[in-house]
Amino acid sequence: MDAARLKQSWSLVAAHGDQVPLYFYSTLFLAHPETRQMFPTNMAGQRDRLVTALGHIVSNVDQLDQLVGFLQDLGADHRKFAVRAEHYPAVGEALLATLQHFLGEQWTDELAQEWTAAYGLIAQVMTEAAQAAEAVNPPWWVSEIVAHERRAFDVAVLTVRPQYLLPFTPGQSVGVSHPSVRSWRYYSPANAPRADGTLELHVRAAPGGAVSSRLVYGSAVGDRIHLAAPVGDRLALWSAGSSDLLLLVAGTGWAPVKALVEQVAAEGARRRVDLYVGARSRSELYDSDAIDKMASSYPWLTVTYVVGADVNRPGEFVQAVDRALADGDWRSRHVFVCGSDQMVSYAVQTLGQAGFHPGQVHHEGLGDQWYGPAWRTAVQQAPVGDTSGGGHR
């Protein structure tokens, strides 16, 4: 394949913006109407995901080692959308038709052959990965809601029990979907693995978030939801070795950190752990009872709440990272940061300026998720480097 020609032609097509995914999906659904049911009713987000995914694939077409891993993850994950091997030719037809439409006279037989070969490789890798995943995990786990607590107007804590064990590592995220909504969003379980297999999910209803709104406002004990295989390892505790920890959280970013604290407890508390919980007001501390219980139960855990306005910056609020750095020198520790994109970005920048090296600071990638943390991070790293936390929707 001629990587340069593929990149150049895709840049010309991508310049047409939203018209590209609109044309692609219109072509796909008209020619193959059976594929429409695999996509959400509202296609706005899906259009962005298509362009993001294709852009990442094309930009890395000459780095096959990186690209193959990305495509394998994508192929295995697509099983939860009920994508089967026979759907790939239909998508390929729509893609080639879209490229031809926007390239016009620049679309040649030679370029068509290049794109046909490239898509053939993509489809092969994704299909084989999906087939291999079938031997390991189902496309999704049917799970029953066994507890549903509204902790605030827009926040709920759910306990769900999968029909059979869903293995995960604290800090990972699992895909969540309600059967009535053809969309998936990723949430980090707020617990280490339990003997009964249940997972605790902290969900804030995001404006326009079909999944999160349904989970918070339209679900109850006894309802069934779907969970997908866990993804992501950037918040896994192993990445910190045996170091002591500094944990900075806000909003539902507390969920994965709660799981990490439970994991430290299960390890036998060979670490010192300092937790800073940021909030604009006490009303935002929806899980403070659990935090306080942990603080009283684990002598190695110190909790500091950072709540309210910053007297030095009128109209702004005290950031957990600023309070932590004012309290001591933590440069011997690994730091886990979980919260909104704004909170994480500010904390990471501030820690860097304070002398922390990137390998010490752990967080999910920034930006809206299109499938989950693993893919969001991959896309972000190609070029470089919800106020509720963790990008959850």
N, C-alpha and C positions, 0 to 999 in steps of 0.2 A: 504494500500500500504506500502511496505517496502522501506522507503525513502533511507536508507543506500544502499540497493542493486541497486536502481535506480541511485544514485549518483556514485557509484563505477563503474557500467557498462558504464555509460555515459562518465566518465573520460577515460576509456579505448578506447572508440570509438573516442572521441574528439582528442585523441593523434595522430590520423591519419591525422589531419589537413585538407587541402583542398580536400583530396580524399573523405571525408564524404559528403559534400554538392554536389560534382560532381556526386557521386554514387546515392544520393537521388534524385536529379532532373532528372538524366538520367532514373532512374527507374520510376519516376512519369510520365515523358513525353512519355516514350515508352508504358506504360500500359494505360495511359489516355491522349492521345495527345490533347484533347480538353482543357486541363488546360494550355497548353503552351502560349496561347494568353493572359493570365492574368499576364504574367511576361515580364520584359523589354527584348529587343533584346540582350543587353549586360548583361550577368548574373553574372559578377564578383562581383559586390556589393551585389547582392541578395544572393550569396553563403555565404558571411560574415554574413549577417543578419540572415540567418537560424541558423548558429552555435551560434551566440550571443543570439538569442531568446531562443533556446533550452537550452543553458547553464544557462541562467537566470532562466528559469522555473524549471529545475532539481535542481539547487542549492537552490531554495526556496520551494521545494516540501513539506518540513516539516513545512512551515510557510504559511499555507493556507490563512490566513487573507490578507497578503501582495500579495500573488500570485493571488487570485481571482480578486482583483482590477486590477492588471496588465492584466490578461486574458480578463477581461471585456472590458477594453480600446482597447486591441488588436483586439478582436472580432468585436467591433463596427467600428473600423478603417478599418478593412479588407473589409468592404463593398465597399470602393472606388476602390478596385481591382476586383470588380464583383465576390467576393467569396460568394458562396451560401452554404446552409446546405448540399446539395448533394456532395459537393467537399471534405468534411472532411473525409469520408471513404477512398477516393483515397489517400489522404495525409497520413492517418494512415497506409494504406498498404505499401506505399513507405518507411515510417519511420521504420516500423517493419522489412521490408526487408533489409534496410540499417543497422540496429542494428545487425541483424542476420549475415549479410555478414562480418562485421568487428569484431564481437565477436567470430565467428567461433565456436569451441568446447565449449566455455563458455556460449553459448546461449542455455538455457534449457527451457523446457516447463514451469517451474515455473516462470522463468524470463520473458518469453513471456507473461504470464498471468499478471504479474506485469505491464509491459509496456502497454499492451492492456487496462488494467483498468485505468492507468494513462492518456493515450491518450484519452480514452473515457470521462474522467472527463474534460480534457482540451477542447475537442470538444464541450461538452455539455455547459460549461460556455461561450465559445466564441459564440456559436450559439444562445444561449438565449440572450446574450448581443446584438448581431446584430439584433435580432428580436425586442428587446426593443427599440433599437436606431431608428428603422424604424418609430416609432411613434413620434419621436422627430425631427430628421434631415434626409435629403436625403443622399444618399451615397456621392453626390457631388453637388455643385452649378455650373451650366453653367453661365459663366460670360463673358461680352464683354469688350475688351480693348477700353476705350474711350479717353485715352491719352497715348502717348509713347514718352518719351524724353531721348535721349542719352546724358548723362551728362559727360561721359568720354568714351574712346575707349571701355572699358569693363563694364561700368556701365550704367544702364537705370533705369529711374523712370517711373513706369506704374501706371495709374489710371484705375481700373477695376470696372465694375458695375455688381454685381450678378443679376440673373433673378428675385430673390426675396431676402428679407432681410437675411443676414448672421450675426447672433449675435456673438459678440466677446468682450473680455475685453482687453483694452490696455496692451501690454506686452505679450499677447498670440501669438501663431503662427498658420497660416493656411496652409494646404497642397495645393500645386500648381502643376498642370500638364497641359501640352499641349496635345491636342488630338492625335498629331502625335508621341508622345513620351510616351511609357508605363512605365513611372517613375514618382515619386512624390518627391518634395522637399518642405521644410517648410520655410516660410518667415513670419516675424512679420509685420503686417500692420503698416505703419508709420503715423497713424492718430487714434484719438479717433473716436468712432462711429459717423457717419454723418447722417443728416436727409435724404439725397438722397441715402444712403446705399453704396456709393462707398468706395473703399479701395485703399490706395496708397502703392505700393510695390517698394522697393529698391532692385535691383537685380544686382549682380556682376557676370559676366560669369566666372565660375571656370573652370580650365583646365579639359577637359573630362566630364564636367557637361552637360549632354544632356538637362536637363530642363532649367538651367540658360542660356546656350548658345542660346537655341531656343528663350527664352524670350527677351534676349538682342539683338541678331543679326537677328532673323528670325520671329519677330512678328511686327504687325502694328495695327494702329487704325482700329477697326472693326473686328479684329480676336476674336475668342472665346477660352477661356481657362476654365479649371475646378478648382474649389476651394473645399477643404474638410473642415470638421468641425474643429474649433479651438481647440488647445491643449496647455497644460502647464500653470502653475500659479506662477512660481518662480520669474517672473518679474512683477507680478501684484502689483499695488500700495498699495492695502490693506495690504500687508505684511509689509509695513513700518509704519502702524498706521497713526498718525497725525504728524509724525516727519518731520523736515526739511530734505532736500535731497542734496546729493552730487552725481552727475552723471558723470561717466567716460566712454567715448566712443571713438571708432576708426572705420573707414571704414563704411560699411553698418550696423554696430552695432548701428549706429545712429537711424535707423528706429524705433525700439521699444521704444527708449528713447524719440523720437519726439512725439510718441503717449502719453507717460506718461506726457510730458510737456503740451500737449493739455488737458489731463485729469485734471491736476492741475489747469489750467486756468478755466476749466468748473466748478471746485469745488468752485471757488471764491478766489483763491490765499490765503489760510490760511497758506501757507508754504513759507519758503525761499528755493530757489533752486539755486545751483551753478553747472554749466555745464562746464566740461573740455573736449575739442575735440582734440584728438591727430591725427597727420598726419605726414608723412615723408616730404611732400612738399605741397604747397598751391594747386597744381593741384589735390590733393586727396580730397579736400574739395568740393565735388560735390553738396552739398546742403547748401552751406554757405549763399546764399541769404535768404533761409527760416530761418536759424539759426539767422542771423542778424535781420530779421524782428521780430522774437519772442523776441529777446533781447531788441529791441526798444519799443515793445508793452507791455511787462510785466515787471513792475518795481521790482518785486520779483525775477526775473531771472537774474543771472549774468553769462556771457559767457566768457570763456578764451580759446583761441586757443593755442595749444602746437604743434608747427611746427618746424621741422628742426633737425640738428645734436646736439648731446650732447657734449659740449666742454670738459667735464671731461672724456668722454669715446669715443675716436676716433673710427669712424666706426659705432657707435651706435646712436640711436635717442632718444630724450627726451621722456620719457613715461609720459602720462597724470597723472598717480597716483603720480609720483615723484614730478611733478610740483605742484599738489594739496597739497601734504603733506608739501612742502616747503612754501606754501602760508599761511597755517594756521592749526589750530587744529580742525578737523572735527569729533571728536569721539562722539559727541552728535547727530550725524546725521546717517541716513540710507544711504547706498551707493549702487547704481546700476551700474554694470559694464557690458558693451556690446562691443564686438569686436572679433578679432580672438582668437583662443584658446591660442596662445602664449601671447597675450595682457592680456586676462582675467586671465590666470594662474599667470602671473607675478604680476598683480594688487592685486589679492586675497592674494597671499603670502606676498606681501609688506604691505598690510593693516593689515594682521594678526600680522606681526612683529611690526607694529606701535600701536598695542593695541586694534584694532577693534575685537569684538567677532563675530563668524560666523553668528549669527542671524541678524547682522547689514548689512551684505554684500550679495547682491542679484545678481545672475547671472544664466544663463543656464548652464547645465552640459557641461563638456568638451568632446571632441572626436567627431568623425564623426557621423552624424545622420544616423540612419537606418530606422526609420519611422518619428520621430519628437522629440521635446524636452522632452515631458512627458516620452516617452519610453527610450530615451537615458539616462535621469536622473535616471530612475528606475534601469537600467542595471548597471550604474556606482555605485550606492549606495549599490549594493549587496555586493561587497568586502569591501568597506569602508563607502571615501571622495570626407586654405582659409584665408588668411590674410584679407579677406573682412569683416569679423565680423559675429557673431551669428551663425556660422556653416552653413550659407545658401549656397545652391548649385544651 
